[in-house]
């Protein structure tokens, strides 16, 4: 439990930020979240601070909430929200401002939600020592932020823990990902459309498993870089068939194939041995259970 601990979470109205905030609050922590705009239910407002993390002049709003034991940085500009240059600058600026504030206030731990996308489109098992090869500007920004955090915190009292997260999903996800697309297609009796042969694979991790990883790492004072995944990569074809079984549909007749998948050879495989050894992380929610919970919450089942 985290009773008596005070934790600041940025991006608390976003997908992972909200999931982590709920989990840590249930674990007894005093959790304060930052949001970029006030679009939340009134009962949540007392624990949220509206702040632009690109403007350090406003960080007194964070300091006024009292000392905290750890910062969890989830806020980020996602692909498509800004042109590439704007996304790259905004994510680095927010991160630089926040980690400087963390160090200046002598906060003991800084946690960052990075992404397994920093490894690029590899067909090999990726460990934390695998050489990064970010394939797009968003992944470049995540890797750049990792380096900013480690550079600024080096030699200070602030310890750094970076999570490279692979394909998170769950009921709180609003973006139209392949999981949400497949579930909606199946729910409405449409064929599940696959590109190429459907052999491209990904390692999906449920939102509660990500949140629990933060709980474990904060509780045990973990430091370093860690892959956080569901531990069971599946091909797009396997994912589609799992979704069809969820709706009791014929997996042989419920699929359609078209076009060429430019990532046909991609195999999203990431070792979680480092996280398991450092703070006992193992995913607990199977893909089938995660899909079922998501479909129910979205009113598709």
N, C-alpha and C positions, 0 to 999 in steps of 0.2 A: 504494500500500500504506500501511497504518497502523502499520507495525512501530515499536515503541517508544512508541506513543501509549496512554494509559490512558483508558478510557471507562466511565462508569457508565450503566446502562440500567435504568430503573424498569419494573415490570410485565413482568419478563423471563420469566415463565411464561405470559403471555398470547399471543395470536395474533401480533400485530406485534412485540411485545417479543422473543419467542423467535426469530422470523425475522431480526430485525435483529442480535440477539446472535450468532447463528450466522454470519451474513454477515461481520460485523466481526471476529469471531474468526478466520475463515478468511483475512481480509485482514491478519492479523498484529498486531492490536491486543490489548492486555491489557484484557479486558472483565469487569467485575463487574456482576452484575444484582441487583435487589431483587425479592423476592416477598412476598406478604402472608401466605402459609402454606406450610409445608414439604410440598409434594406433588410432589416431583421425584425423578428417579432418583438413586441415590447418587453416580454418577460426575459429576453436574452440581453437586452440593452445594457443592463447594469454591469455586466461582465465584459462588455466590448468597448473599445476605444476607436473612434473614427479618426484615422490618421493617414497622411500620405508619406510613405516611408522614403520617398525620394526627397523629402524636405526635412533635413535634420533640425531645422529651427523649431519644428513642432515636437521634437522628442521629449520636451519637458512634460508632455502629457503622459508619457510612459513613466518617467521618473517620479511623477506625482503619485502614482499608484503604489509606491512603496517598493522596497527591495524584492528581488526575485532570485530564485536559486538556479533557474535555467531558462534559456530562450530556445523555442522551437520555431525555426524559420520556414514557413510554408508558402508565404506570399510570393507570387510570380506572375509575370505577364505570359499568358499561354499563346501558342502558335495561332495566328489568325487575328489576334486582338490588336496588334500593331504591325507596321512594316518591320522587316527584319532588323534594321538599324535601331529603330525605336525600342523593340523588344530587347535587343542586346544591351543597349545602354540602360534601360529601365531596370532590368534584373540585376545588373552589376551595381548600379547606383544604390538600389534598395539594400542589397546585401552589404555593400561597403559601409553604408551609413549605420546599419543595424549592428554589425559586428564591432564597429568602432564604439558605438554606444555601450555595447555589452562589455567590452574590455574596459572602457573608461569608468563604468560603474562596478567593476570588479565582480561581475557575475561569474559563477564558477563553471557553467557549462553552456555551450552553444551547439544546438542540433540543427542539421540542415537536410531538407528533403531534396535530394538530387535524383538522378534518373539513370537507369541502366542503359538508356539510349546513348550515353557517353561512349559506350564500347563500339557503337556502330553496328552494321549489319553482318555480324560474324556468324559463322556456322560452327564455331568451336565453343567449348565450355569456357565461360568468362569468370575469372576470379578477380579479386580486388587489385591484383598486380598486373592484370591484362592491360596492355597499352591502349589508352583511349583512342578512338577514331570517330569523333562525333560527326554524324552524317547530315546535320542541319543546324540552322542558327540557334534553335531552342536548345539543342544538346550542347552546342558551343557555349551558350550562356550558362548552362548548369555547370559545365567543367570550369569555366572561368570563375564562377562564384565559389566553387570548391577551393580554387587556388587563392582567391581573395581572402576567404575565411581563414585558411591555414596560415597565410602570410601575416595577416593582421594579428592573429591570436598567438603566433609563435613567440615564445619567451615571456608570455604573460601568465596570469593566474587563471585564465579562461581556457578550459579544455574543450576540444572540438570533436564532435561525432557526426559523421556524414553517412546518410542512408541513400544508397543507389537503389531506387524502387523500380520494379518491373511491372508495367501494365496494371496499375491498381484499378479495381472496379468495385461496385457495390451500389446499394440503394441510393446513396447520396450523390452519385455521379449524374451530372446533367448533360454533359457532352455526348454527342452521338458517336459512340465507339462501336467497334464490331460486335461486342456483346449486346449492347442495347439494340443495335440494328437487327441482329439475329432473333433476339427475343420478341421484338415487335413484329417482325415478319412472320414468325411462327404463330404468334398470338392471333394474327389476323388472317391466318390460313394461306399465306403466300409462300412461294418457294424461297428457300434460303439461297441467296446468290453468292457464289464463290468465284474468285478470280483464279485463273490458271488451273492447276490441279488441286489446289487447297492444301498443299504440303508445307507452306510457310508456317512456322510455329512460333508461339509466344508463351511466356510464363506469367499467367495472370495471378494477382494476389488480391485477396479480399480486403476491404477497407478495415475491418476489425483486426485482421492480422497485422496490418501496418501500424495501427494505433497501439496494439499490444506490444509490438517491437519497440516503440518509443517508451512505453511504460517500463518495459524490462531494462532498456538501456539507461533511462534516467534513474531508475531505482538502484542500478548497480554502478553508476558512474562510468559508463563505457566511453572509450575514446577510440578514434580511428575511422576507417572507411569500411562500410559493410553493405553487401548486397542483401536486399530484402525482397523475397519473391514468394510465390506460392509453392515452389519446390516441385512442380509437376508440369513441365512444358507440354503443350498440346498443339497439334496442327489445326489449321482453320477448318479442315474437314472433320477432325475429331470434335472440335468445338461445336460445329453445326449439328453433328449427329447427337451430341449430348443435349443440345437445346431441343431438338426434335423429340427425343425421348422424354424430356420434361413435359412436353405437351401431348405425349402418347401418339406421336405421328410417325409415319413410316420413314425411316431414315434413307431408304433407297429411292423413294418417290418424292421426297420433299426438298430435293436439292437441284440447283441449276449451276452450270459452269459456263463461264464466258471470258473472253479476253486473255490477256497475259498479265500475270502478277510480276511487277518489276522486282519484287523481293521474294521470288519463288524459292531461292536457295537459303533464305534467312532462317536460322534456328536460334530462337531466343533461349539460351541455356546459361544459367548463372549459378555458381556455387554459393550456398548459404552456410558453409561450414564455419566460416569465420564468425558469423553472428551467433551460430549455435554454440560455439566454444566460448565466446566472450561473455554472452549474457543469456544463453539458453533459449534463443529464438528458434522455434519451429512453427510453421503454419498449422493452424488448427481447423480452418474452414475449407472443406473440399470444394472443387469447382462446381460439382453438382449442387451442393448445399448453397453455395454463394449465388449461383444462378437462380435457384428456387427463391431465396430470400429477396433478391433483386426484382424478379418478376412479380412476386406478391406485392411488394411495396409500390411498384409502378402500376399496379392494377391490371396486370397482364394474365394472371392466373386466377 
